[in-house]
Amino acid sequence: MQEYLTAKELAARWNCGLRTVYDLKDHGKLTYYKLSGCVRFEVSDIEAYEKRGRVEAVFEPRPLRVMRRHCK
């Protein structure tokens, strides 16, 4: 059985504003279903979107900064 979330539930899941969810929908970045005039988001589509947005952490050490002493 497929699970669906409302825009409000999705905003709560992502801890973002409702406008952000609707902007993603309106700009074609988030798949949605219109069921009886209500907008719903399928959980599997949401999880796929979340995985696409994942950024892997890469450790790149920064060179040490040399502290200069100022002479008076």
N, CA, C and O atoms as a Tripos MOL2 file, in Angstrom:
@<TRIPOS>MOLECULE
protein
  288   287    72     0     0
PROTEIN
NO_CHARGES

@<TRIPOS>ATOM
      1 N           0.8370   -1.1820    0.0000 N.3       1 MET1
      2 CA          0.0000    0.0000    0.0000 C.3       1 MET1
      3 C           0.8860    1.2520    0.0000 C.2       1 MET1
      4 O           1.8630    1.3340    0.7450 O.2       1 MET1
      5 N           0.5400    2.1930   -0.8220 N.am      2 GLN2
      6 CA          1.3100    3.4230   -0.9320 C.3       2 GLN2
      7 C           0.8730    4.4130    0.1370 C.2       2 GLN2
      8 O          -0.3080    4.5250    0.4690 O.2       2 GLN2
      9 N           1.8680    5.1320    0.6690 N.am      3 GLU3
     10 CA          1.5810    6.1660    1.6560 C.3       3 GLU3
     11 C           1.7050    7.5280    1.0040 C.2       3 GLU3
     12 O           2.5790    7.7490    0.1650 O.2       3 GLU3
     13 N           0.8390    8.4260    1.3870 N.am      4 TYR4
     14 CA          0.8520    9.7880    0.8720 C.3       4 TYR4
     15 C           0.9040   10.7750    2.0280 C.2       4 TYR4
     16 O           0.3640   10.5160    3.1030 O.2       4 TYR4
     17 N           1.5580   11.9040    1.7970 N.am      5 LEU5
     18 CA          1.6070   12.9750    2.7810 C.3       5 LEU5
     19 C           0.9820   14.2310    2.1920 C.2       5 LEU5
     20 O           1.0420   14.4660    0.9860 O.2       5 LEU5
     21 N           0.3890   15.0220    3.0520 N.am      6 THR6
     22 CA         -0.0840   16.3350    2.6240 C.3       6 THR6
     23 C           1.1170   17.2830    2.5970 C.2       6 THR6
     24 O           2.1930   16.9480    3.0930 O.2       6 THR6
     25 N           0.9250   18.4530    2.0220 N.am      7 ALA7
     26 CA          1.9970   19.4490    1.9900 C.3       7 ALA7
     27 C           2.3850   19.8500    3.4120 C.2       7 ALA7
     28 O           3.5620   20.0630    3.7020 O.2       7 ALA7
     29 N           1.4080   19.9490    4.2810 N.am      8 LYS8
     30 CA          1.6750   20.3210    5.6750 C.3       8 LYS8
     31 C           2.5010   19.2420    6.3760 C.2       8 LYS8
     32 O           3.4310   19.5570    7.1190 O.2       8 LYS8
     33 N           2.1680   17.9820    6.1430 N.am      9 GLU9
     34 CA          2.9220   16.8810    6.7430 C.3       9 GLU9
     35 C           4.3480   16.8330    6.2070 C.2       9 GLU9
     36 O           5.2850   16.5550    6.9550 O.2       9 GLU9
     37 N           4.5130   17.1040    4.9080 N.am     10 LEU10
     38 CA          5.8390   17.1100    4.3080 C.3      10 LEU10
     39 C           6.6810   18.2640    4.8540 C.2      10 LEU10
     40 O           7.8720   18.0960    5.1160 O.2      10 LEU10
     41 N           6.0690   19.4200    5.0240 N.am     11 ALA11
     42 CA          6.7820   20.5680    5.5950 C.3      11 ALA11
     43 C           7.2410   20.2510    7.0220 C.2      11 ALA11
     44 O           8.3360   20.6420    7.4250 O.2      11 ALA11
     45 N           6.4100   19.5480    7.7750 N.am     12 ALA12
     46 CA          6.7840   19.1610    9.1400 C.3      12 ALA12
     47 C           7.9210   18.1400    9.1120 C.2      12 ALA12
     48 O           8.8280   18.1970    9.9420 O.2      12 ALA12
     49 N           7.8740   17.2120    8.1670 N.am     13 ARG13
     50 CA          8.9380   16.2030    8.0240 C.3      13 ARG13
     51 C          10.2780   16.8650    7.7510 C.2      13 ARG13
     52 O          11.2970   16.4710    8.3180 O.2      13 ARG13
     53 N          10.2810   17.8730    6.8810 N.am     14 TRP14
     54 CA         11.5140   18.5590    6.4930 C.3      14 TRP14
     55 C          11.8300   19.7560    7.3850 C.2      14 TRP14
     56 O          12.8760   20.3860    7.2310 O.2      14 TRP14
     57 N          10.9480   20.0650    8.2990 N.am     15 ASN15
     58 CA         11.1170   21.2320    9.1740 C.3      15 ASN15
     59 C          11.3470   22.5010    8.3390 C.2      15 ASN15
     60 O          12.2840   23.2650    8.5740 O.2      15 ASN15
     61 N          10.4740   22.6920    7.3740 N.am     16 CYS16
     62 CA         10.5510   23.8690    6.5050 C.3      16 CYS16
     63 C           9.1640   24.4770    6.3980 C.2      16 CYS16
     64 O           8.2000   23.9560    6.9580 O.2      16 CYS16
     65 N           9.0740   25.5680    5.6850 N.am     17 GLY17
     66 CA          7.7930   26.2320    5.5100 C.3      17 GLY17
     67 C           6.9440   25.5690    4.4420 C.2      17 GLY17
     68 O           7.4540   24.9060    3.5400 O.2      17 GLY17
     69 N           5.6580   25.7600    4.5610 N.am     18 LEU18
     70 CA          4.7010   25.2270    3.5920 C.3      18 LEU18
     71 C           4.9700   25.7980    2.2040 C.2      18 LEU18
     72 O           4.8140   25.0990    1.2030 O.2      18 LEU18
     73 N           5.3760   27.0750    2.1390 N.am     19 ARG19
     74 CA          5.6720   27.7320    0.8680 C.3      19 ARG19
     75 C           6.8200   27.0230    0.1370 C.2      19 ARG19
     76 O           6.8030   26.9220   -1.0900 O.2      19 ARG19
     77 N           7.8110   26.5340    0.8830 N.am     20 THR20
     78 CA          8.9340   25.8110    0.2790 C.3      20 THR20
     79 C           8.4500   24.5560   -0.4320 C.2      20 THR20
     80 O           8.8850   24.2630   -1.5460 O.2      20 THR20
     81 N           7.5600   23.8250    0.2010 N.am     21 VAL21
     82 CA          7.0140   22.6000   -0.3990 C.3      21 VAL21
     83 C           6.2580   22.9400   -1.6780 C.2      21 VAL21
     84 O           6.4400   22.2840   -2.7040 O.2      21 VAL21
     85 N           5.4100   23.9670   -1.6170 N.am     22 TYR22
     86 CA          4.6420   24.3430   -2.8100 C.3      22 TYR22
     87 C           5.5440   24.9030   -3.9140 C.2      22 TYR22
     88 O           5.2680   24.6880   -5.0940 O.2      22 TYR22
     89 N           6.6020   25.6070   -3.5560 N.am     23 ASP23
     90 CA          7.5430   26.1010   -4.5690 C.3      23 ASP23
     91 C           8.2240   24.9430   -5.2890 C.2      23 ASP23
     92 O           8.3630   24.9720   -6.5120 O.2      23 ASP23
     93 N           8.6470   23.9260   -4.5470 N.am     24 LEU24
     94 CA          9.2650   22.7490   -5.1690 C.3      24 LEU24
     95 C           8.2770   22.0510   -6.1000 C.2      24 LEU24
     96 O           8.6470   21.6080   -7.1870 O.2      24 LEU24
     97 N           7.0290   21.9550   -5.6710 N.am     25 LYS25
     98 CA          5.9810   21.3450   -6.5060 C.3      25 LYS25
     99 C           5.7400   22.1750   -7.7600 C.2      25 LYS25
    100 O           5.6930   21.6410   -8.8680 O.2      25 LYS25
    101 N           5.5880   23.4780   -7.5780 N.am     26 ASP26
    102 CA          5.2560   24.3590   -8.6970 C.3      26 ASP26
    103 C           6.3770   24.4690   -9.7220 C.2      26 ASP26
    104 O           6.1140   24.7100  -10.9000 O.2      26 ASP26
    105 N           7.6240   24.2960   -9.2880 N.am     27 HIS27
    106 CA          8.7600   24.3790  -10.2070 C.3      27 HIS27
    107 C           9.1480   23.0190  -10.7770 C.2      27 HIS27
    108 O          10.1840   22.8980  -11.4300 O.2      27 HIS27
    109 N           8.3290   21.9900  -10.5400 N.am     28 GLY28
    110 CA          8.5430   20.6790  -11.1340 C.3      28 GLY28
    111 C           9.6820   19.8860  -10.5110 C.2      28 GLY28
    112 O          10.1880   18.9490  -11.1280 O.2      28 GLY28
    113 N          10.0860   20.2400   -9.3170 N.am     29 LYS29
    114 CA         11.1850   19.5260   -8.6630 C.3      29 LYS29
    115 C          10.6820   18.3990   -7.7730 C.2      29 LYS29
    116 O          11.4620   17.5390   -7.3630 O.2      29 LYS29
    117 N           9.4090   18.3920   -7.4730 N.am     30 LEU30
    118 CA          8.8330   17.4040   -6.5730 C.3      30 LEU30
    119 C           7.5720   16.8270   -7.2140 C.2      30 LEU30
    120 O           6.6550   17.5620   -7.5830 O.2      30 LEU30
    121 N           7.5420   15.5020   -7.3380 N.am     31 THR31
    122 CA          6.3930   14.8190   -7.9310 C.3      31 THR31
    123 C           5.2230   14.8400   -6.9530 C.2      31 THR31
    124 O           5.4020   14.6540   -5.7490 O.2      31 THR31
    125 N           4.0390   15.0650   -7.4790 N.am     32 TYR32
    126 CA          2.8520   15.0920   -6.6200 C.3      32 TYR32
    127 C           1.6670   14.4810   -7.3460 C.2      32 TYR32
    128 O           1.7070   14.2680   -8.5580 O.2      32 TYR32
    129 N           0.6250   14.2040   -6.6000 N.am     33 TYR33
    130 CA         -0.6130   13.6610   -7.1250 C.3      33 TYR33
    131 C          -1.7390   14.5880   -6.7100 C.2      33 TYR33
    132 O          -1.7520   15.1240   -5.6020 O.2      33 TYR33
    133 N          -2.6680   14.7620   -7.6070 N.am     34 LYS34
    134 CA         -3.8550   15.5550   -7.2820 C.3      34 LYS34
    135 C          -5.0150   14.5650   -7.1960 C.2      34 LYS34
    136 O          -5.4810   14.0350   -8.2040 O.2      34 LYS34
    137 N          -5.4610   14.3350   -5.9750 N.am     35 LEU35
    138 CA         -6.5100   13.3580   -5.7280 C.3      35 LEU35
    139 C          -7.7440   14.0730   -5.1840 C.2      35 LEU35
    140 O          -7.7130   14.6360   -4.0890 O.2      35 LEU35
    141 N          -8.8090   14.0480   -5.9430 N.am     36 SER36
    142 CA        -10.0490   14.7260   -5.5560 C.3      36 SER36
    143 C          -9.8110   16.1860   -5.1980 C.2      36 SER36
    144 O         -10.4100   16.7050   -4.2570 O.2      36 SER36
    145 N          -8.9330   16.8490   -5.9530 N.am     37 GLY37
    146 CA         -8.6520   18.2490   -5.7410 C.3      37 GLY37
    147 C          -7.6280   18.5280   -4.6470 C.2      37 GLY37
    148 O          -7.2880   19.6850   -4.3990 O.2      37 GLY37
    149 N          -7.1320   17.4750   -3.9860 N.am     38 CYS38
    150 CA         -6.1490   17.6320   -2.9170 C.3      38 CYS38
    151 C          -4.7690   17.2180   -3.4190 C.2      38 CYS38
    152 O          -4.6330   16.2170   -4.1220 O.2      38 CYS38
    153 N          -3.7600   17.9810   -3.0590 N.am     39 VAL39
    154 CA         -2.3840   17.6690   -3.4420 C.3      39 VAL39
    155 C          -1.7950   16.7160   -2.4160 C.2      39 VAL39
    156 O          -1.8540   16.9640   -1.2120 O.2      39 VAL39
    157 N          -1.2160   15.6050   -2.9170 N.am     40 ARG40
    158 CA         -0.5780   14.6170   -2.0520 C.3      40 ARG40
    159 C           0.7800   14.2490   -2.6390 C.2      40 ARG40
    160 O           0.9810   14.2740   -3.8530 O.2      40 ARG40
    161 N           1.7120   13.9060   -1.7390 N.am     41 PHE41
    162 CA          3.0560   13.5210   -2.1230 C.3      41 PHE41
    163 C           3.2930   12.0920   -1.6630 C.2      41 PHE41
    164 O           3.0970   11.7680   -0.4920 O.2      41 PHE41
    165 N           3.7150   11.2350   -2.5910 N.am     42 GLU42
    166 CA          3.9520    9.8350   -2.2540 C.3      42 GLU42
    167 C           5.2800    9.7150   -1.4960 C.2      42 GLU42
    168 O           6.2800   10.3150   -1.8890 O.2      42 GLU42
    169 N           5.2800    8.9410   -0.4140 N.am     43 VAL43
    170 CA          6.4550    8.8140    0.4390 C.3      43 VAL43
    171 C           7.6520    8.2960   -0.3470 C.2      43 VAL43
    172 O           8.7660    8.7670   -0.1220 O.2      43 VAL43
    173 N           7.4660    7.3460   -1.2600 N.am     44 SER44
    174 CA          8.5960    6.8200   -2.0460 C.3      44 SER44
    175 C           9.2000    7.9050   -2.9420 C.2      44 SER44
    176 O          10.4130    7.9190   -3.1560 O.2      44 SER44
    177 N           8.3740    8.8100   -3.4680 N.am     45 ASP45
    178 CA          8.8830    9.9400   -4.2690 C.3      45 ASP45
    179 C           9.6630   10.9130   -3.3860 C.2      45 ASP45
    180 O          10.6920   11.4500   -3.7970 O.2      45 ASP45
    181 N           9.1650   11.1310   -2.1750 N.am     46 ILE46
    182 CA          9.8420   12.0300   -1.2420 C.3      46 ILE46
    183 C          11.2130   11.4660   -0.8700 C.2      46 ILE46
    184 O          12.2050   12.1940   -0.8440 O.2      46 ILE46
    185 N          11.2590   10.1600   -0.5840 N.am     47 GLU47
    186 CA         12.5220    9.5260   -0.2180 C.3      47 GLU47
    187 C          13.5210    9.5800   -1.3690 C.2      47 GLU47
    188 O          14.7140    9.7770   -1.1430 O.2      47 GLU47
    189 N          13.0430    9.4060   -2.6000 N.am     48 ALA48
    190 CA         13.9280    9.5020   -3.7700 C.3      48 ALA48
    191 C          14.4690   10.9220   -3.9190 C.2      48 ALA48
    192 O          15.6450   11.1080   -4.2310 O.2      48 ALA48
    193 N          13.6190   11.9190   -3.6990 N.am     49 TYR49
    194 CA         14.0540   13.3170   -3.7660 C.3      49 TYR49
    195 C          15.1020   13.6030   -2.6930 C.2      49 TYR49
    196 O          16.0990   14.2780   -2.9510 O.2      49 TYR49
    197 N          14.8710   13.0880   -1.4980 N.am     50 GLU50
    198 CA         15.8220   13.2970   -0.4030 C.3      50 GLU50
    199 C          17.1800   12.6720   -0.7300 C.2      50 GLU50
    200 O          18.2220   13.2580   -0.4330 O.2      50 GLU50
    201 N          17.1680   11.4930   -1.3360 N.am     51 LYS51
    202 CA         18.4350   10.8380   -1.6890 C.3      51 LYS51
    203 C          19.1800   11.6100   -2.7680 C.2      51 LYS51
    204 O          20.4070   11.6960   -2.7370 O.2      51 LYS51
    205 N          18.4410   12.1750   -3.7260 N.am     52 ARG52
    206 CA         19.0880   12.9770   -4.7820 C.3      52 ARG52
    207 C          19.7290   14.2290   -4.2050 C.2      52 ARG52
    208 O          20.7160   14.7280   -4.7450 O.2      52 ARG52
    209 N          19.1790   14.7340   -3.1170 N.am     53 GLY53
    210 CA         19.6950   15.9560   -2.5100 C.3      53 GLY53
    211 C          20.8390   15.7150   -1.5350 C.2      53 GLY53
    212 O          21.4170   16.6590   -0.9960 O.2      53 GLY53
    213 N          21.1590   14.4480   -1.3150 N.am     54 ARG54
    214 CA         22.2180   14.1290   -0.3560 C.3      54 ARG54
    215 C          23.5860   14.5380   -0.8850 C.2      54 ARG54
    216 O          23.9270   14.2670   -2.0370 O.2      54 ARG54
    217 N          24.3510   15.1810   -0.0430 N.am     55 VAL55
    218 CA         25.7120   15.5890   -0.3940 C.3      55 VAL55
    219 C          26.6580   14.8460    0.5290 C.2      55 VAL55
    220 O          26.5790   14.9720    1.7510 O.2      55 VAL55
    221 N          27.5500   14.0740   -0.0660 N.am     56 GLU56
    222 CA         28.5050   13.3180    0.7220 C.3      56 GLU56
    223 C          29.5420   14.2380    1.3330 C.2      56 GLU56
    224 O          30.0050   15.1840    0.6960 O.2      56 GLU56
    225 N          29.8980   13.9560    2.5610 N.am     57 ALA57
    226 CA         30.9320   14.7310    3.2440 C.3      57 ALA57
    227 C          32.2990   14.2980    2.7290 C.2      57 ALA57
    228 O          32.5820   13.1060    2.6050 O.2      57 ALA57
    229 N          33.1270   15.2670    2.4370 N.am     58 VAL58
    230 CA         34.4860   14.9940    1.9750 C.3      58 VAL58
    231 C          35.4260   15.7900    2.8550 C.2      58 VAL58
    232 O          35.3120   17.0110    2.9670 O.2      58 VAL58
    233 N          36.3560   15.0850    3.4770 N.am     59 PHE59
    234 CA         37.3030   15.7680    4.3490 C.3      59 PHE59
    235 C          38.5030   16.2100    3.5290 C.2      59 PHE59
    236 O          39.2120   15.3860    2.9520 O.2      59 PHE59
    237 N          38.7180   17.4920    3.4840 N.am     60 GLU60
    238 CA         39.8820   18.0600    2.8200 C.3      60 GLU60
    239 C          40.5690   18.9690    3.8220 C.2      60 GLU60
    240 O          40.0840   20.0640    4.1060 O.2      60 GLU60
    241 N          41.6970   18.5210    4.3600 N.am     61 PRO61
    242 CA         42.3710   19.3650    5.3430 C.3      61 PRO61
    243 C          42.8190   20.6850    4.7260 C.2      61 PRO61
    244 O          43.3000   20.7330    3.5940 O.2      61 PRO61
    245 N          42.6540   21.7230    5.4800 N.am     62 ARG62
    246 CA         43.0890   23.0460    5.0220 C.3      62 ARG62
    247 C          44.5390   23.2570    5.4210 C.2      62 ARG62
    248 O          44.9810   22.7440    6.4490 O.2      62 ARG62
    249 N          45.2770   24.0000    4.6240 N.am     63 PRO63
    250 CA         46.6560   24.2810    5.0090 C.3      63 PRO63
    251 C          46.6870   25.1460    6.2680 C.2      63 PRO63
    252 O          45.8080   25.9770    6.4980 O.2      63 PRO63
    253 N          47.7130   24.9270    7.0650 N.am     64 LEU64
    254 CA         47.8340   25.7120    8.2900 C.3      64 LEU64
    255 C          48.1440   27.1580    7.9550 C.2      64 LEU64
    256 O          48.9110   27.4510    7.0380 O.2      64 LEU64
    257 N          47.5380   28.0490    8.7080 N.am     65 ARG65
    258 CA         47.8290   29.4720    8.5210 C.3      65 ARG65
    259 C          49.0600   29.8270    9.3360 C.2      65 ARG65
    260 O          49.2070   29.3980   10.4810 O.2      65 ARG65
    261 N          49.9210   30.5960    8.7510 N.am     66 VAL66
    262 CA         51.1210   31.0450    9.4510 C.3      66 VAL66
    263 C          50.7840   32.3400   10.1630 C.2      66 VAL66
    264 O          50.3330   33.3090    9.5530 O.2      66 VAL66
    265 N          51.0110   32.3330   11.4580 N.am     67 MET67
    266 CA         50.7430   33.5310   12.2490 C.3      67 MET67
    267 C          52.0040   34.4150   12.2060 C.2      67 MET67
    268 O          53.1020   33.9700   12.5420 O.2      67 MET67
    269 N          51.8220   35.6380   11.7980 N.am     68 ARG68
    270 CA         52.9490   36.5710   11.7300 C.3      68 ARG68
    271 C          52.9580   37.4280   12.9780 C.2      68 ARG68
    272 O          51.9140   37.8760   13.4520 O.2      68 ARG68
    273 N          54.1300   37.6450   13.4930 N.am     69 ARG69
    274 CA         54.2590   38.5270   14.6510 C.3      69 ARG69
    275 C          54.6190   39.9020   14.1580 C.2      69 ARG69
    276 O          55.4990   40.0640   13.3130 O.2      69 ARG69
    277 N          53.9540   40.8650   14.6750 N.am     70 HIS70
    278 CA         54.2320   42.2470   14.2940 C.3      70 HIS70
    279 C          55.2520   42.8360   15.2700 C.2      70 HIS70
    280 O          55.0760   42.7680   16.4870 O.2      70 HIS70
    281 N          56.3090   43.4100   14.7230 N.am     71 CYS71
    282 CA         57.3430   44.0290   15.5540 C.3      71 CYS71
    283 C          56.9930   45.4890   15.7740 C.2      71 CYS71
    284 O          56.4340   46.1440   14.8930 O.2      71 CYS71
    285 N          57.3190   45.9880   16.9350 N.am     72 LYS72
    286 CA         57.0690   47.3860   17.2520 C.3      72 LYS72
    287 C          58.3390   48.1760   17.2020 C.2      72 LYS72
    288 O          58.3250   49.3840   17.4430 O.2      72 LYS72
@<TRIPOS>BOND
     1     1     2 1
     2     2     3 1
     3     3     4 2
     4     3     5 am
     5     5     6 1
     6     6     7 1
     7     7     8 2
     8     7     9 am
     9     9    10 1
    10    10    11 1
    11    11    12 2
    12    11    13 am
    13    13    14 1
    14    14    15 1
    15    15    16 2
    16    15    17 am
    17    17    18 1
    18    18    19 1
    19    19    20 2
    20    19    21 am
    21    21    22 1
    22    22    23 1
    23    23    24 2
    24    23    25 am
    25    25    26 1
    26    26    27 1
    27    27    28 2
    28    27    29 am
    29    29    30 1
    30    30    31 1
    31    31    32 2
    32    31    33 am
    33    33    34 1
    34    34    35 1
    35    35    36 2
    36    35    37 am
    37    37    38 1
    38    38    39 1
    39    39    40 2
    40    39    41 am
    41    41    42 1
    42    42    43 1
    43    43    44 2
    44    43    45 am
    45    45    46 1
    46    46    47 1
    47    47    48 2
    48    47    49 am
    49    49    50 1
    50    50    51 1
    51    51    52 2
    52    51    53 am
    53    53    54 1
    54    54    55 1
    55    55    56 2
    56    55    57 am
    57    57    58 1
    58    58    59 1
    59    59    60 2
    60    59    61 am
    61    61    62 1
    62    62    63 1
    63    63    64 2
    64    63    65 am
    65    65    66 1
    66    66    67 1
    67    67    68 2
    68    67    69 am
    69    69    70 1
    70    70    71 1
    71    71    72 2
    72    71    73 am
    73    73    74 1
    74    74    75 1
    75    75    76 2
    76    75    77 am
    77    77    78 1
    78    78    79 1
    79    79    80 2
    80    79    81 am
    81    81    82 1
    82    82    83 1
    83    83    84 2
    84    83    85 am
    85    85    86 1
    86    86    87 1
    87    87    88 2
    88    87    89 am
    89    89    90 1
    90    90    91 1
    91    91    92 2
    92    91    93 am
    93    93    94 1
    94    94    95 1
    95    95    96 2
    96    95    97 am
    97    97    98 1
    98    98    99 1
    99    99   100 2
   100    99   101 am
   101   101   102 1
   102   102   103 1
   103   103   104 2
   104   103   105 am
   105   105   106 1
   106   106   107 1
   107   107   108 2
   108   107   109 am
   109   109   110 1
   110   110   111 1
   111   111   112 2
   112   111   113 am
   113   113   114 1
   114   114   115 1
   115   115   116 2
   116   115   117 am
   117   117   118 1
   118   118   119 1
   119   119   120 2
   120   119   121 am
   121   121   122 1
   122   122   123 1
   123   123   124 2
   124   123   125 am
   125   125   126 1
   126   126   127 1
   127   127   128 2
   128   127   129 am
   129   129   130 1
   130   130   131 1
   131   131   132 2
   132   131   133 am
   133   133   134 1
   134   134   135 1
   135   135   136 2
   136   135   137 am
   137   137   138 1
   138   138   139 1
   139   139   140 2
   140   139   141 am
   141   141   142 1
   142   142   143 1
   143   143   144 2
   144   143   145 am
   145   145   146 1
   146   146   147 1
   147   147   148 2
   148   147   149 am
   149   149   150 1
   150   150   151 1
   151   151   152 2
   152   151   153 am
   153   153   154 1
   154   154   155 1
   155   155   156 2
   156   155   157 am
   157   157   158 1
   158   158   159 1
   159   159   160 2
   160   159   161 am
   161   161   162 1
   162   162   163 1
   163   163   164 2
   164   163   165 am
   165   165   166 1
   166   166   167 1
   167   167   168 2
   168   167   169 am
   169   169   170 1
   170   170   171 1
   171   171   172 2
   172   171   173 am
   173   173   174 1
   174   174   175 1
   175   175   176 2
   176   175   177 am
   177   177   178 1
   178   178   179 1
   179   179   180 2
   180   179   181 am
   181   181   182 1
   182   182   183 1
   183   183   184 2
   184   183   185 am
   185   185   186 1
   186   186   187 1
   187   187   188 2
   188   187   189 am
   189   189   190 1
   190   190   191 1
   191   191   192 2
   192   191   193 am
   193   193   194 1
   194   194   195 1
   195   195   196 2
   196   195   197 am
   197   197   198 1
   198   198   199 1
   199   199   200 2
   200   199   201 am
   201   201   202 1
   202   202   203 1
   203   203   204 2
   204   203   205 am
   205   205   206 1
   206   206   207 1
   207   207   208 2
   208   207   209 am
   209   209   210 1
   210   210   211 1
   211   211   212 2
   212   211   213 am
   213   213   214 1
   214   214   215 1
   215   215   216 2
   216   215   217 am
   217   217   218 1
   218   218   219 1
   219   219   220 2
   220   219   221 am
   221   221   222 1
   222   222   223 1
   223   223   224 2
   224   223   225 am
   225   225   226 1
   226   226   227 1
   227   227   228 2
   228   227   229 am
   229   229   230 1
   230   230   231 1
   231   231   232 2
   232   231   233 am
   233   233   234 1
   234   234   235 1
   235   235   236 2
   236   235   237 am
   237   237   238 1
   238   238   239 1
   239   239   240 2
   240   239   241 am
   241   241   242 1
   242   242   243 1
   243   243   244 2
   244   243   245 am
   245   245   246 1
   246   246   247 1
   247   247   248 2
   248   247   249 am
   249   249   250 1
   250   250   251 1
   251   251   252 2
   252   251   253 am
   253   253   254 1
   254   254   255 1
   255   255   256 2
   256   255   257 am
   257   257   258 1
   258   258   259 1
   259   259   260 2
   260   259   261 am
   261   261   262 1
   262   262   263 1
   263   263   264 2
   264   263   265 am
   265   265   266 1
   266   266   267 1
   267   267   268 2
   268   267   269 am
   269   269   270 1
   270   270   271 1
   271   271   272 2
   272   271   273 am
   273   273   274 1
   274   274   275 1
   275   275   276 2
   276   275   277 am
   277   277   278 1
   278   278   279 1
   279   279   280 2
   280   279   281 am
   281   281   282 1
   282   282   283 1
   283   283   284 2
   284   283   285 am
   285   285   286 1
   286   286   287 1
   287   287   288 2
@<TRIPOS>SUBSTRUCTURE
     1 MET1         2 RESIDUE 1 A MET
     2 GLN2         6 RESIDUE 1 A GLN
     3 GLU3        10 RESIDUE 1 A GLU
     4 TYR4        14 RESIDUE 1 A TYR
     5 LEU5        18 RESIDUE 1 A LEU
     6 THR6        22 RESIDUE 1 A THR
     7 ALA7        26 RESIDUE 1 A ALA
     8 LYS8        30 RESIDUE 1 A LYS
     9 GLU9        34 RESIDUE 1 A GLU
    10 LEU10       38 RESIDUE 1 A LEU
    11 ALA11       42 RESIDUE 1 A ALA
    12 ALA12       46 RESIDUE 1 A ALA
    13 ARG13       50 RESIDUE 1 A ARG
    14 TRP14       54 RESIDUE 1 A TRP
    15 ASN15       58 RESIDUE 1 A ASN
    16 CYS16       62 RESIDUE 1 A CYS
    17 GLY17       66 RESIDUE 1 A GLY
    18 LEU18       70 RESIDUE 1 A LEU
    19 ARG19       74 RESIDUE 1 A ARG
    20 THR20       78 RESIDUE 1 A THR
    21 VAL21       82 RESIDUE 1 A VAL
    22 TYR22       86 RESIDUE 1 A TYR
    23 ASP23       90 RESIDUE 1 A ASP
    24 LEU24       94 RESIDUE 1 A LEU
    25 LYS25       98 RESIDUE 1 A LYS
    26 ASP26      102 RESIDUE 1 A ASP
    27 HIS27      106 RESIDUE 1 A HIS
    28 GLY28      110 RESIDUE 1 A GLY
    29 LYS29      114 RESIDUE 1 A LYS
    30 LEU30      118 RESIDUE 1 A LEU
    31 THR31      122 RESIDUE 1 A THR
    32 TYR32      126 RESIDUE 1 A TYR
    33 TYR33      130 RESIDUE 1 A TYR
    34 LYS34      134 RESIDUE 1 A LYS
    35 LEU35      138 RESIDUE 1 A LEU
    36 SER36      142 RESIDUE 1 A SER
    37 GLY37      146 RESIDUE 1 A GLY
    38 CYS38      150 RESIDUE 1 A CYS
    39 VAL39      154 RESIDUE 1 A VAL
    40 ARG40      158 RESIDUE 1 A ARG
    41 PHE41      162 RESIDUE 1 A PHE
    42 GLU42      166 RESIDUE 1 A GLU
    43 VAL43      170 RESIDUE 1 A VAL
    44 SER44      174 RESIDUE 1 A SER
    45 ASP45      178 RESIDUE 1 A ASP
    46 ILE46      182 RESIDUE 1 A ILE
    47 GLU47      186 RESIDUE 1 A GLU
    48 ALA48      190 RESIDUE 1 A ALA
    49 TYR49      194 RESIDUE 1 A TYR
    50 GLU50      198 RESIDUE 1 A GLU
    51 LYS51      202 RESIDUE 1 A LYS
    52 ARG52      206 RESIDUE 1 A ARG
    53 GLY53      210 RESIDUE 1 A GLY
    54 ARG54      214 RESIDUE 1 A ARG
    55 VAL55      218 RESIDUE 1 A VAL
    56 GLU56      222 RESIDUE 1 A GLU
    57 ALA57      226 RESIDUE 1 A ALA
    58 VAL58      230 RESIDUE 1 A VAL
    59 PHE59      234 RESIDUE 1 A PHE
    60 GLU60      238 RESIDUE 1 A GLU
    61 PRO61      242 RESIDUE 1 A PRO
    62 ARG62      246 RESIDUE 1 A ARG
    63 PRO63      250 RESIDUE 1 A PRO
    64 LEU64      254 RESIDUE 1 A LEU
    65 ARG65      258 RESIDUE 1 A ARG
    66 VAL66      262 RESIDUE 1 A VAL
    67 MET67      266 RESIDUE 1 A MET
    68 ARG68      270 RESIDUE 1 A ARG
    69 ARG69      274 RESIDUE 1 A ARG
    70 HIS70      278 RESIDUE 1 A HIS
    71 CYS71      282 RESIDUE 1 A CYS
    72 LYS72      286 RESIDUE 1 A LYS
